Amino acid sequence: MSIAIAVAALIFLIVAAYRGFSVILFAPIAAMLAVLATDPSSVPIVFTGLFAEKMATFFKLYFPVFLLGALFGKLIEVSGFAQSIVAAILRLVGERRAILSIMLVCAVLTYGGVSVFVCVFAAYPFAAHMFRTAGMPKRLIPATIVLGAGTFTMDSFPGSPQIQNIIPTPFFGTTTWAAPTLGLIGGTLTMIGGLAYLNWRGRRLMATGEGYGTGHRLEPEAIPDVERIHPLVALAPLLIVLGMNFALTEAIPHIYGDHVTASLPGLHEPLSAKTATVTAIWAVEGALVLGILAVLALAWRRVTAAFIAGTQAAVGGALLAAVNTASEYGFGAVIAALPGFLAIKDALRVIPDPLVNEAVTVTTLAGITGSASGGMSIALAAMADQFMAAGRAANIPPEVLHRVAAMASGGMDTLPHNGAIITLLAVTGLTHRESYRDIFAITGIKTATVFVVIGIYYATGLV
């Protein structure tokens, strides 16, 4: 019965999210219904002392990253830099290589700090133009964008400033550059496998006579003229974010030592934190601030013309994304405290290998919640200590645990109820029936790659 309660709460949240209801509203409802079915008298204290507490903790840690990332991405968009980068890559690769070009566009933008959502809006007009020119079926555009923006640059490549690569850092005491060799290998395998599938799929569809198609909804307007912005100028802020993230990751521990402390006259006691738990977050935040300043310096006139509207949209988007994920985090903390989840947790112990156990747990919860960050947050909040203990017993470095957790979170997260997938299909004017088969294929490739990386680690010891 206890397991049924935990599973029912998860199913309830999945159905609510799939039908478009707000996770911010329904995550606490699902959590409290589960507590009500377990111990009715505990509902008030569990809500204030566990759900709200964990939600606030997540928001405190990660909202600045969401906010700065959204602002940076919006400024890259309104400055015309995103369009300039896209146009330059298209000229370099060639308009006939539509899948490769759009994948590279999305990869460059997201690895440089632009959020996945901003990337969708920036890349879609160019993707539609290129796929139409190449006679490639439009239904492959969403899977191509997912491959470029939501796989290897999101959680595999070392140093990625995306939230999925940041969340594991306080749990494992790592940085965003954890296990760089494994990350590069896994990301490269995902990229090659995804490209091979999409190119094969495109050739097969075109061989049956299917082209771009006609009568599509939400066809974009003509591509804007961005020739006056040099692509190297447009690329500079992204390179600054990536470079300064690395530099600050190295510098912060040397500046502060093992602990960061602050003692101000108005404080009852000094503020203190372990440097290892905040280095990655501070490094990304500092890098994004410098990237924002670079955009302002390089495109002041273009940015100021749309600054008010752009920043309002960025702040609203950041708040929604952060509170959504924080609400899922609070939900996960409550579910993890229930007897049913403890039974599930014990059942997972039958998977003897610590890395496989971690990967299965994280990708399963990411799939259940439809969120890479939400699923990983739930898994690590409940089981990070267990993963670390198993890792120490098997002499597995925390950096490998970080990379496996991050990559696994971006595995089965893109199930049909994933918010980013729903947004992507809405923007491109396509439906699940038309495009989801190919999105799921990319999901399967990404998930399989996680276990290949685990095998490579055991075979070679590479980190």
PAMI-214101 format. One record per residue (C-alpha): x, y negated, z; residue in one letter. Coordinates in pm, whole numbers, plus 50000, padded with zeros to 5 digits. Layout:
(lummi (X,Y,Z),A)
...
% end
This chain:
(lummi (50000,50000,50000),M)
(lummi (50281,49758,50087),S)
(lummi (50445,49808,49747),I)
(lummi (50110,49755,49575),A)
(lummi (50072,49418,49752),I)
(lummi (50413,49296,49635),A)
(lummi (50354,49419,49278),V)
(lummi (50005,49267,49270),A)
(lummi (50145,48929,49373),A)
(lummi (50401,48946,49090),L)
(lummi (50135,49051,48835),I)
(lummi (49907,48771,48952),F)
(lummi (50182,48515,48894),L)
(lummi (50265,48662,48550),I)
(lummi (49902,48642,48439),V)
(lummi (49868,48286,48570),A)
(lummi (50184,48174,48387),A)
(lummi (50086,48354,48065),Y)
(lummi (49749,48183,48065),R)
(lummi (49916,47846,48104),G)
(lummi (49842,47771,48470),F)
(lummi (50100,47574,48663),S)
(lummi (50358,47785,48846),V)
(lummi (50392,47499,49095),I)
(lummi (50033,47563,49202),L)
(lummi (50004,47937,49160),F)
(lummi (50338,48053,49302),A)
(lummi (50242,47951,49659),P)
(lummi (49891,48088,49608),I)
(lummi (50029,48425,49496),A)
(lummi (50278,48431,49783),A)
(lummi (50024,48343,50050),M)
(lummi (49770,48596,49919),L)
(lummi (50038,48862,49958),A)
(lummi (50108,48748,50316),V)
(lummi (49733,48735,50385),L)
(lummi (49701,49098,50277),A)
(lummi (49999,49195,50495),T)
(lummi (49960,48987,50812),D)
(lummi (49689,48717,50800),P)
(lummi (49807,48539,51116),S)
(lummi (50149,48473,50959),S)
(lummi (50023,48269,50663),V)
(lummi (50077,47918,50811),P)
(lummi (50425,47978,50950),I)
(lummi (50541,48169,50642),V)
(lummi (50424,47884,50419),F)
(lummi (50600,47608,50613),T)
(lummi (50894,47803,50751),G)
(lummi (50981,48019,50451),L)
(lummi (50813,47919,50124),F)
(lummi (50843,47542,50167),A)
(lummi (51185,47570,50330),E)
(lummi (51332,47777,50045),K)
(lummi (51164,47558,49784),M)
(lummi (51317,47247,49940),A)
(lummi (51659,47413,49963),T)
(lummi (51658,47496,49592),F)
(lummi (51540,47146,49500),F)
(lummi (51807,46987,49719),K)
(lummi (52085,47188,49557),L)
(lummi (51985,47179,49192),Y)
(lummi (51757,46883,49118),F)
(lummi (52053,46651,49046),P)
(lummi (52171,46901,48783),V)
(lummi (51825,46917,48625),F)
(lummi (51796,46537,48630),L)
(lummi (52142,46459,48493),L)
(lummi (52112,46732,48230),G)
(lummi (51774,46605,48112),A)
(lummi (51897,46246,48102),L)
(lummi (52214,46341,47913),F)
(lummi (52017,46543,47660),G)
(lummi (51764,46265,47608),K)
(lummi (52036,46006,47552),L)
(lummi (52209,46238,47304),I)
(lummi (51875,46259,47123),E)
(lummi (51772,45890,47118),V)
(lummi (52124,45776,47030),S)
(lummi (52110,45978,46710),G)
(lummi (52411,46182,46819),F)
(lummi (52219,46512,46814),A)
(lummi (52101,46455,46459),Q)
(lummi (52451,46354,46350),S)
(lummi (52599,46674,46494),I)
(lummi (52330,46882,46324),V)
(lummi (52387,46715,45989),A)
(lummi (52765,46761,46014),A)
(lummi (52734,47133,46089),I)
(lummi (52494,47179,45800),L)
(lummi (52737,47012,45562),R)
(lummi (53023,47222,45696),L)
(lummi (52852,47561,45685),V)
(lummi (52624,47501,45389),G)
(lummi (52249,47478,45360),E)
(lummi (52219,47828,45217),R)
(lummi (52350,47979,45540),R)
(lummi (52042,47871,45728),A)
(lummi (52055,48119,46015),I)
(lummi (52426,48070,46087),L)
(lummi (52397,47691,46063),S)
(lummi (52102,47655,46301),I)
(lummi (52255,47902,46547),M)
(lummi (52577,47696,46554),L)
(lummi (52383,47371,46592),V)
(lummi (52197,47504,46897),C)
(lummi (52514,47657,47041),A)
(lummi (52713,47333,47016),V)
(lummi (52434,47127,47174),L)
(lummi (52362,47359,47468),T)
(lummi (52727,47442,47544),Y)
(lummi (52788,47067,47548),G)
(lummi (52523,47011,47816),G)
(lummi (52203,46945,47620),V)
(lummi (51907,47134,47766),S)
(lummi (51737,47411,47571),V)
(lummi (51414,47209,47547),F)
(lummi (51587,46905,47396),V)
(lummi (51775,47135,47158),C)
(lummi (51445,47274,47024),V)
(lummi (51315,46930,46931),F)
(lummi (51650,46821,46783),A)
(lummi (51711,47133,46573),A)
(lummi (51362,47217,46445),Y)
(lummi (51334,46952,46168),P)
(lummi (51668,47063,46026),F)
(lummi (51583,47431,46064),A)
(lummi (51257,47385,45873),A)
(lummi (51437,47198,45594),H)
(lummi (51715,47458,45565),M)
(lummi (51491,47763,45580),F)
(lummi (51262,47609,45318),R)
(lummi (51559,47530,45092),T)
(lummi (51703,47881,45131),A)
(lummi (51363,48048,45083),G)
(lummi (51401,48210,45425),M)
(lummi (51081,48307,45613),P)
(lummi (50985,48038,45861),K)
(lummi (50891,48301,46118),R)
(lummi (51263,48360,46185),L)
(lummi (51326,48003,46307),I)
(lummi (51226,48065,46673),P)
(lummi (51451,48373,46706),A)
(lummi (51740,48181,46550),T)
(lummi (51698,47897,46800),I)
(lummi (51674,48148,47088),V)
(lummi (52001,48312,46975),L)
(lummi (52187,47980,46958),G)
(lummi (52043,47806,47262),A)
(lummi (51921,48076,47500),G)
(lummi (52182,48351,47502),T)
(lummi (52561,48325,47485),F)
(lummi (52598,47952,47552),T)
(lummi (52337,47958,47828),M)
(lummi (52489,48216,48059),D)
(lummi (52779,48404,47897),S)
(lummi (53046,48161,47781),F)
(lummi (53257,48034,48073),P)
(lummi (53201,47677,48181),G)
(lummi (52847,47651,48047),S)
(lummi (52674,47361,48226),P)
(lummi (52333,47528,48198),Q)
(lummi (52152,47601,48525),I)
(lummi (52164,47979,48469),Q)
(lummi (52544,47964,48498),N)
(lummi (52531,47740,48806),I)
(lummi (52282,47924,49028),I)
(lummi (52516,48218,49113),P)
(lummi (52798,47988,49234),T)
(lummi (52686,47924,49596),P)
(lummi (52589,48289,49643),F)
(lummi (52925,48428,49530),F)
(lummi (53156,48133,49603),G)
(lummi (53249,48111,49235),T)
(lummi (53261,47842,48966),T)
(lummi (53096,47810,48627),T)
(lummi (53421,47943,48476),W)
(lummi (53386,48280,48649),A)
(lummi (53507,48589,48460),A)
(lummi (53598,48397,48143),P)
(lummi (53724,48697,47946),T)
(lummi (53416,48907,48012),L)
(lummi (53197,48606,47937),G)
(lummi (53365,48541,47604),L)
(lummi (53347,48907,47507),I)
(lummi (52982,48938,47605),G)
(lummi (52888,48610,47438),G)
(lummi (53069,48700,47118),T)
(lummi (52904,49043,47102),L)
(lummi (52562,48882,47154),T)
(lummi (52631,48627,46880),M)
(lummi (52755,48886,46629),I)
(lummi (52475,49131,46706),G)
(lummi (52208,48862,46688),G)
(lummi (52341,48722,46361),L)
(lummi (52362,49068,46209),A)
(lummi (52002,49142,46305),Y)
(lummi (51860,48811,46183),L)
(lummi (52046,48823,45852),N)
(lummi (51933,49184,45799),W)
(lummi (51578,49090,45887),R)
(lummi (51585,48790,45654),G)
(lummi (51712,48997,45361),R)
(lummi (51451,49264,45424),R)
(lummi (51163,49016,45437),L)
(lummi (51282,48831,45129),M)
(lummi (51318,49162,44941),A)
(lummi (50945,49217,44993),T)
(lummi (50876,48879,44834),G)
(lummi (50823,48681,45153),E)
(lummi (50969,48332,45142),G)
(lummi (50934,48027,45362),Y)
(lummi (50560,48035,45310),G)
(lummi (50297,47767,45270),T)
(lummi (50022,47619,45482),G)
(lummi (50228,47615,45798),H)
(lummi (50122,47401,46091),R)
(lummi (50334,47122,46237),L)
(lummi (50574,47088,45948),E)
(lummi (50828,46819,46043),P)
(lummi (50871,46484,45878),E)
(lummi (51167,46412,45650),A)
(lummi (51506,46438,45820),I)
(lummi (51614,46095,45954),P)
(lummi (51914,45916,45808),D)
(lummi (52205,45959,46048),V)
(lummi (52497,45919,45811),E)
(lummi (52613,45599,45982),R)
(lummi (52707,45788,46301),I)
(lummi (53038,45968,46263),H)
(lummi (53008,46328,46386),P)
(lummi (53329,46303,46592),L)
(lummi (53180,46006,46776),V)
(lummi (52860,46202,46832),A)
(lummi (53053,46506,46955),L)
(lummi (53271,46312,47200),A)
(lummi (53023,46306,47496),P)
(lummi (52970,46682,47469),L)
(lummi (53344,46744,47472),L)
(lummi (53378,46512,47771),I)
(lummi (53118,46713,47964),V)
(lummi (53291,47041,47886),L)
(lummi (53643,46912,47954),G)
(lummi (53557,46724,48273),M)
(lummi (53362,47022,48405),N)
(lummi (53683,47224,48382),F)
(lummi (53900,46944,48522),A)
(lummi (53672,46875,48819),L)
(lummi (53636,47246,48893),T)
(lummi (54013,47261,48931),E)
(lummi (54051,46928,49112),A)
(lummi (53778,46940,49379),I)
(lummi (53931,47225,49587),P)
(lummi (54270,47050,49579),H)
(lummi (54116,46720,49689),I)
(lummi (53902,46855,49974),Y)
(lummi (54069,47179,50079),G)
(lummi (53857,47461,50219),D)
(lummi (53595,47237,50381),H)
(lummi (53433,46907,50291),V)
(lummi (53350,46685,50589),T)
(lummi (53207,46337,50633),A)
(lummi (53165,46147,50958),S)
(lummi (52965,45825,50938),L)
(lummi (52874,45601,51234),P)
(lummi (52503,45675,51208),G)
(lummi (52538,46053,51202),L)
(lummi (52481,46256,51517),H)
(lummi (52732,46512,51391),E)
(lummi (52964,46527,51089),P)
(lummi (52841,46664,50757),L)
(lummi (53029,46975,50657),S)
(lummi (53024,47231,50375),A)
(lummi (53250,47500,50238),K)
(lummi (53414,47359,49929),T)
(lummi (53370,47686,49739),A)
(lummi (52990,47664,49767),T)
(lummi (52963,47315,49620),V)
(lummi (53254,47292,49374),T)
(lummi (53064,47420,49069),A)
(lummi (52761,47201,49134),I)
(lummi (52967,46887,49196),W)
(lummi (53185,46954,48892),A)
(lummi (52887,46984,48657),V)
(lummi (52717,46680,48809),E)
(lummi (53035,46471,48775),G)
(lummi (53088,46589,48417),A)
(lummi (52730,46501,48320),L)
(lummi (52764,46154,48476),V)
(lummi (53077,46092,48268),L)
(lummi (52898,46226,47959),G)
(lummi (52609,45987,48017),I)
(lummi (52848,45695,48056),L)
(lummi (53021,45799,47732),A)
(lummi (52691,45795,47541),V)
(lummi (52608,45451,47681),L)
(lummi (52951,45319,47585),A)
(lummi (52942,45461,47232),L)
(lummi (52580,45387,47142),A)
(lummi (52471,45104,47368),W)
(lummi (52241,44929,47121),R)
(lummi (52067,45242,46996),R)
(lummi (52021,45378,47349),V)
(lummi (51894,45059,47512),T)
(lummi (51618,45026,47253),A)
(lummi (51461,45349,47377),A)
(lummi (51609,45365,47727),F)
(lummi (51295,45304,47932),I)
(lummi (51074,45550,47747),A)
(lummi (51359,45801,47712),G)
(lummi (51454,45801,48079),T)
(lummi (51091,45826,48188),Q)
(lummi (51050,46136,47972),A)
(lummi (51379,46279,48103),A)
(lummi (51286,46223,48468),V)
(lummi (50942,46375,48417),G)
(lummi (51086,46677,48241),G)
(lummi (51354,46725,48506),A)
(lummi (51102,46705,48790),L)
(lummi (50872,46956,48624),L)
(lummi (51151,47203,48547),A)
(lummi (51311,47173,48892),A)
(lummi (50988,47203,49089),V)
(lummi (50870,47494,48871),N)
(lummi (51188,47687,48942),T)
(lummi (51195,47584,49309),A)
(lummi (50839,47708,49348),S)
(lummi (50937,48043,49197),E)
(lummi (51234,48051,49434),Y)
(lummi (51004,47998,49734),G)
(lummi (50771,48265,49601),F)
(lummi (51061,48507,49570),G)
(lummi (51174,48439,49926),A)
(lummi (50827,48526,50057),V)
(lummi (50796,48841,49846),I)
(lummi (51146,48946,49958),A)
(lummi (51028,48932,50321),A)
(lummi (50733,49168,50265),L)
(lummi (50749,49539,50351),P)
(lummi (50674,49630,49989),G)
(lummi (50974,49448,49853),F)
(lummi (51197,49605,50114),L)
(lummi (51075,49944,49990),A)
(lummi (51150,49842,49629),I)
(lummi (51490,49714,49738),K)
(lummi (51567,50045,49905),D)
(lummi (51449,50230,49593),A)
(lummi (51696,50035,49383),L)
(lummi (51975,50174,49597),R)
(lummi (51938,50498,49403),V)
(lummi (52130,50318,49127),I)
(lummi (52477,50390,49265),P)
(lummi (52679,50151,49054),D)
(lummi (52678,49797,49205),P)
(lummi (52702,49612,48872),L)
(lummi (52430,49820,48704),V)
(lummi (52215,49778,49015),N)
(lummi (52262,49401,49003),E)
(lummi (52195,49380,48629),A)
(lummi (51878,49588,48647),V)
(lummi (51746,49394,48947),T)
(lummi (51814,49049,48802),V)
(lummi (51689,49116,48450),T)
(lummi (51376,49289,48583),T)
(lummi (51285,48995,48804),L)
(lummi (51368,48751,48524),A)
(lummi (51128,48943,48301),G)
(lummi (50859,48954,48569),I)
(lummi (50874,48581,48634),T)
(lummi (50938,48487,48269),G)
(lummi (51226,48270,48384),S)
(lummi (51601,48335,48381),A)
(lummi (51669,48084,48657),S)
(lummi (51362,48181,48859),G)
(lummi (51421,48556,48836),G)
(lummi (51789,48525,48921),M)
(lummi (51711,48292,49213),S)
(lummi (51466,48545,49354),I)
(lummi (51710,48833,49313),A)
(lummi (52009,48654,49463),L)
(lummi (51812,48500,49748),A)
(lummi (51697,48847,49849),A)
(lummi (51995,49064,49761),M)
(lummi (52315,48860,49710),A)
(lummi (52459,48987,50040),D)
(lummi (52389,49344,49933),Q)
(lummi (52554,49284,49593),F)
(lummi (52858,49128,49758),M)
(lummi (52894,49412,50008),A)
(lummi (52869,49673,49733),A)
(lummi (53115,49474,49523),G)
(lummi (53370,49458,49805),R)
(lummi (53336,49831,49865),A)
(lummi (53406,49896,49495),A)
(lummi (53680,49628,49468),N)
(lummi (53472,49425,49222),I)
(lummi (53563,49053,49223),P)
(lummi (53282,48805,49297),P)
(lummi (53353,48647,48957),E)
(lummi (53237,48965,48784),V)
(lummi (52921,48975,48997),L)
(lummi (52856,48614,48895),H)
(lummi (52896,48682,48524),R)
(lummi (52685,48997,48527),V)
(lummi (52405,48823,48721),A)
(lummi (52408,48520,48491),A)
(lummi (52406,48729,48173),M)
(lummi (52137,48962,48306),A)
(lummi (51914,48667,48390),S)
(lummi (51913,48574,48021),G)
(lummi (51820,48926,47918),G)
(lummi (51455,49017,47965),M)
(lummi (51356,48664,48069),D)
(lummi (51217,48586,47722),T)
(lummi (50904,48797,47755),L)
(lummi (50584,48648,47606),P)
(lummi (50493,48446,47918),H)
(lummi (50829,48264,47927),N)
(lummi (50764,47890,47930),G)
(lummi (51047,47807,47692),A)
(lummi (50917,48063,47437),I)
(lummi (50565,47922,47458),I)
(lummi (50705,47570,47406),T)
(lummi (50927,47683,47118),L)
(lummi (50637,47846,46933),L)
(lummi (50418,47542,46994),A)
(lummi (50683,47305,46855),V)
(lummi (50744,47517,46544),T)
(lummi (50373,47572,46479),G)
(lummi (50407,47951,46493),L)
(lummi (50239,48221,46700),T)
(lummi (50352,48518,46906),H)
(lummi (50206,48744,46636),R)
(lummi (50423,48580,46369),E)
(lummi (50754,48537,46549),S)
(lummi (50773,48722,46878),Y)
(lummi (50894,49053,46728),R)
(lummi (51222,48890,46628),D)
(lummi (51254,48700,46955),I)
(lummi (51220,49030,47140),F)
(lummi (51488,49186,46919),A)
(lummi (51731,48913,47028),I)
(lummi (51619,48976,47386),T)
(lummi (51699,49345,47347),G)
(lummi (52043,49274,47201),I)
(lummi (52125,49034,47484),K)
(lummi (52009,49279,47751),T)
(lummi (52208,49566,47601),A)
(lummi (52518,49346,47586),T)
(lummi (52512,49305,47966),V)
(lummi (52564,49679,48010),F)
(lummi (52831,49686,47740),V)
(lummi (53018,49417,47934),V)
(lummi (52989,49625,48251),I)
(lummi (53138,49920,48064),G)
(lummi (53422,49703,47929),I)
(lummi (53503,49583,48281),Y)
(lummi (53524,49937,48416),Y)
(lummi (53728,50055,48116),A)
(lummi (53978,49769,48111),T)
(lummi (53957,49577,48440),G)
(lummi (53933,49253,48242),L)
(lummi (53788,48955,48426),V)
% end
